[in-house]
């Protein structure tokens, strides 16, 4: 059972890192949107390519565009924080009980 416990603990760590990286990508994308970025810049294209599919799905469900301000990244960041504070500790506690 210790193999499954180690796997779950490692999975929790990877999920934590991926969620934090995606949150920072969202923050950088939101900051870049305040200026007029070059749409042909590879960094801007990467940021838009990684974040637009998820932001589009959230915008379809919750239209949060008020007076030129888009609150969709904030909702997505809050969802990431919720997942990080709920899913990661749950997996770690499950791994601890299995070991």
Backbone as JSON, one array per atom type, in Angstrom:
{
  "sequence": "XXXXXXXXXXXXXXXXXXXXXXXXXXXXXXXXXXXXXXXXXXXXXXXXXXXXXXXXXXXXXXXXXXXXXXXXXXXXXXXXXXXXXXXXXXXXXXXXXXX",
  "N": [[0.81, -1.2, 0.0], [2.1, 1.14, 0.42], [3.13, 2.03, -1.96], [0.96, 3.03, -3.42], [0.29, 5.08, -1.66], [2.57, 6.72, -1.84], [2.35, 7.38, -4.53], [-0.07, 8.87, -4.55], [0.66, 10.99, -2.9], [2.7, 12.15, -4.44], [1.2, 12.81, -6.69], [-0.48, 14.74, -5.59], [1.42, 16.74, -5.07], [2.27, 17.37, -7.69], [-0.15, 18.31, -8.8], [-0.53, 20.55, -7.19], [1.67, 22.17, -7.98], [1.14, 22.54, -10.73], [-1.35, 23.85, -10.66], [-0.6, 26.22, -9.33], [1.26, 27.29, -11.16], [-0.42, 27.73, -13.38], [-2.13, 29.61, -12.29], [-0.38, 31.78, -11.99], [0.21, 32.23, -14.68], [-2.29, 33.11, -15.54], [-2.47, 35.49, -14.05], [-0.34, 36.96, -15.15], [-1.26, 37.14, -17.77], [-3.53, 38.72, -17.37], [-2.35, 41.08, -16.47], [-0.86, 41.79, -18.73], [-2.92, 42.33, -20.47], [-3.7, 44.86, -19.82], [-2.1, 46.67, -21.12], [-1.42, 47.43, -24.57], [-0.65, 44.75, -26.1], [1.61, 43.29, -28.51], [0.09, 41.28, -30.82], [1.42, 39.34, -32.25], [3.62, 38.59, -30.9], [5.55, 35.98, -29.56], [5.38, 35.27, -26.82], [3.04, 36.5, -25.94], [1.22, 35.23, -27.62], [1.5, 32.62, -26.67], [0.55, 32.94, -24.0], [-2.12, 33.73, -24.48], [-2.98, 31.5, -25.92], [-2.86, 29.47, -24.02], [-4.56, 30.31, -22.0], [-6.98, 31.26, -23.11], [-8.86, 29.15, -23.98], [-9.9, 28.13, -21.53], [-10.8, 30.45, -20.24], [-12.75, 31.23, -22.08], [-14.69, 29.23, -21.77], [-15.53, 29.74, -19.15], [-16.51, 32.33, -19.48], [-18.71, 31.82, -21.11], [-20.44, 30.56, -19.34], [-20.6, 32.32, -17.11], [-21.19, 35.5, -17.68], [-19.08, 37.93, -17.11], [-18.37, 40.64, -17.72], [-18.01, 43.84, -17.24], [-18.45, 47.1, -18.06], [-16.02, 47.39, -19.54], [-14.25, 46.04, -17.94], [-13.03, 42.9, -17.29], [-13.94, 40.31, -15.31], [-13.52, 37.65, -15.33], [-10.92, 36.31, -15.2], [-10.4, 36.64, -12.44], [-12.41, 35.11, -11.22], [-11.66, 32.61, -12.13], [-9.14, 32.38, -10.95], [-9.88, 32.32, -8.25], [-11.26, 29.88, -8.29], [-9.12, 28.17, -8.81], [-7.61, 28.54, -6.49], [-9.42, 27.48, -4.64], [-9.51, 24.78, -5.51], [-6.84, 24.11, -5.07], [-6.64, 24.37, -2.31], [-8.45, 22.48, -1.44], [-8.36, 20.0, -2.9], [-5.63, 19.16, -2.97], [-4.76, 18.93, -0.16], [-6.62, 16.93, 0.54], [-5.85, 14.73, -1.03], [-3.29, 14.34, 0.04], [-3.88, 13.68, 2.73], [-5.28, 11.31, 2.31], [-3.22, 9.78, 1.23], [-1.56, 9.71, 3.46], [-3.12, 8.2, 5.23], [-3.11, 5.77, 3.95], [-0.52, 4.92, 4.16]],
  "CA": [[0.0, 0.0, 0.0], [2.95, 2.31, 0.47], [3.33, 2.52, -3.33], [-0.2, 3.87, -3.71], [0.4, 6.28, -0.82], [3.59, 7.58, -2.45], [1.79, 7.88, -5.78], [-1.05, 9.92, -4.25], [1.4, 12.15, -2.39], [3.36, 12.77, -5.59], [0.15, 13.4, -7.51], [-0.89, 15.98, -4.91], [2.46, 17.73, -5.3], [2.21, 17.8, -9.09], [-1.36, 19.12, -8.97], [-0.26, 21.83, -6.54], [2.59, 22.94, -8.81], [0.46, 22.89, -11.98], [-2.36, 24.87, -10.36], [0.08, 27.48, -9.04], [1.81, 27.82, -12.41], [-1.52, 28.24, -14.19], [-2.61, 30.83, -11.66], [0.55, 32.85, -12.35], [0.01, 32.52, -16.1], [-3.5, 33.94, -15.61], [-2.14, 36.82, -13.53], [0.5, 37.63, -16.15], [-2.12, 37.47, -18.9], [-4.38, 39.85, -16.98], [-1.51, 42.29, -16.45], [-0.52, 42.14, -20.1], [-4.1, 42.85, -21.15], [-3.86, 46.28, -19.5], [-1.4, 47.41, -22.17], [-1.78, 46.93, -25.89], [0.47, 43.9, -26.5], [1.73, 42.88, -29.91], [-0.53, 39.95, -30.91], [2.31, 38.41, -32.93], [4.71, 38.25, -30.0], [5.38, 34.57, -29.16], [4.98, 35.16, -25.42], [1.62, 36.87, -25.88], [0.47, 34.15, -28.27], [1.49, 31.49, -25.74], [-0.35, 33.24, -22.89], [-3.49, 33.68, -24.96], [-3.29, 30.13, -26.31], [-3.01, 28.63, -22.83], [-5.64, 30.76, -21.12], [-8.25, 31.56, -23.78], [-9.9, 28.1, -23.95], [-10.54, 28.04, -20.21], [-11.53, 31.7, -20.01], [-13.92, 31.22, -22.95], [-15.72, 28.38, -21.15], [-16.07, 30.44, -17.98], [-17.29, 33.46, -19.98], [-19.99, 31.31, -21.61], [-21.3, 30.25, -18.2], [-20.77, 33.53, -16.3], [-20.74, 36.71, -18.4], [-18.61, 38.87, -16.1], [-17.69, 41.73, -18.41], [-18.74, 45.02, -16.83], [-17.85, 48.39, -18.34], [-14.63, 47.3, -19.97], [-13.46, 45.25, -16.99], [-13.37, 41.48, -17.35], [-13.68, 39.68, -14.02], [-13.39, 36.2, -15.52], [-9.69, 35.76, -14.61], [-10.5, 36.61, -10.99], [-13.23, 33.96, -10.87], [-10.85, 31.43, -12.39], [-8.1, 32.33, -9.91], [-10.55, 31.85, -7.03], [-11.51, 28.45, -8.46], [-7.83, 27.49, -8.66], [-7.27, 28.57, -5.06], [-10.3, 26.51, -3.99], [-9.03, 23.43, -5.83], [-5.55, 23.89, -4.42], [-6.81, 24.22, -0.86], [-9.32, 21.35, -1.14], [-7.95, 18.74, -3.53], [-4.26, 18.77, -2.59], [-4.74, 18.35, 1.19], [-7.39, 15.69, 0.59], [-5.0, 13.66, -1.55], [-2.2, 14.09, 0.99], [-4.43, 12.97, 3.88], [-5.56, 9.96, 1.85], [-1.92, 9.1, 1.14], [-1.07, 9.47, 4.83], [-3.88, 7.1, 5.83], [-2.76, 4.53, 3.27], [0.85, 4.48, 4.47]],
  "C": [[0.85, 1.26, 0.0], [3.21, 2.88, -0.93], [2.17, 3.42, -3.73], [-0.16, 5.16, -2.9], [1.43, 7.24, -1.4], [3.1, 8.18, -3.76], [0.81, 9.03, -5.52], [-0.37, 11.17, -3.71], [2.1, 12.89, -3.53], [2.34, 13.44, -6.51], [-0.35, 14.71, -6.9], [0.14, 17.08, -5.13], [2.43, 18.26, -6.72], [0.99, 18.67, -9.34], [-1.16, 20.49, -8.35], [0.62, 22.73, -7.42], [1.9, 23.41, -10.09], [-0.59, 23.97, -11.74], [-1.71, 26.21, -10.06], [0.67, 28.1, -10.3], [0.71, 28.41, -13.29], [-2.1, 29.52, -13.59], [-1.69, 32.0, -12.01], [0.47, 33.21, -13.82], [-1.23, 33.39, -16.28], [-3.23, 35.36, -15.12], [-1.32, 37.61, -14.54], [-0.34, 38.02, -17.36], [-3.01, 38.66, -18.58], [-3.57, 41.15, -16.96], [-1.14, 42.73, -17.85], [-1.72, 42.74, -20.84], [-4.34, 44.33, -20.85], [-3.15, 47.18, -20.51], [-1.85, 46.84, -23.51], [-0.63, 46.06, -26.4], [0.45, 43.59, -27.99], [1.15, 41.47, -30.04], [0.35, 38.92, -31.6], [3.52, 38.03, -32.09], [4.5, 36.81, -29.52], [4.93, 34.4, -27.71], [3.49, 35.46, -25.28], [0.77, 35.78, -26.51], [0.4, 32.92, -27.37], [0.5, 31.73, -24.6], [-1.81, 33.17, -23.32], [-3.9, 32.26, -25.33], [-3.54, 29.22, -25.13], [-4.24, 29.03, -22.02], [-6.98, 30.96, -21.81], [-9.26, 30.41, -23.77], [-10.63, 28.0, -22.61], [-11.36, 29.29, -19.92], [-12.8, 31.76, -20.86], [-15.04, 30.38, -22.33], [-16.35, 29.06, -19.94], [-16.93, 31.61, -18.43], [-18.64, 33.02, -20.54], [-20.96, 31.07, -20.47], [-21.62, 31.51, -17.4], [-20.29, 34.74, -17.09], [-20.37, 37.81, -17.39], [-17.8, 40.0, -16.73], [-18.49, 43.01, -18.16], [-17.94, 46.28, -17.16], [-16.39, 48.34, -18.73], [-13.73, 46.5, -19.05], [-13.97, 43.81, -17.03], [-12.96, 40.83, -16.04], [-13.52, 38.17, -14.12], [-12.08, 35.65, -14.97], [-9.74, 35.69, -13.08], [-11.32, 35.42, -10.52], [-12.42, 32.67, -11.05], [-9.73, 31.29, -11.37], [-8.7, 31.86, -8.59], [-10.86, 30.36, -7.11], [-10.23, 27.65, -8.31], [-7.42, 27.45, -7.2], [-8.14, 27.57, -4.29], [-9.82, 25.09, -4.25], [-7.72, 23.12, -5.13], [-5.7, 23.69, -2.92], [-7.71, 23.05, -0.48], [-8.75, 20.03, -1.64], [-6.59, 18.26, -3.05], [-4.21, 18.24, -1.16], [-5.53, 17.05, 1.31], [-6.57, 14.51, 0.07], [-3.86, 13.33, -0.59], [-2.71, 13.35, 2.22], [-4.77, 11.52, 3.52], [-4.27, 9.16, 1.74], [-1.37, 8.78, 2.53], [-1.82, 8.3, 5.48], [-3.55, 5.76, 5.2], [-1.37, 4.03, 3.66], [0.95, 3.86, 5.83]]
}
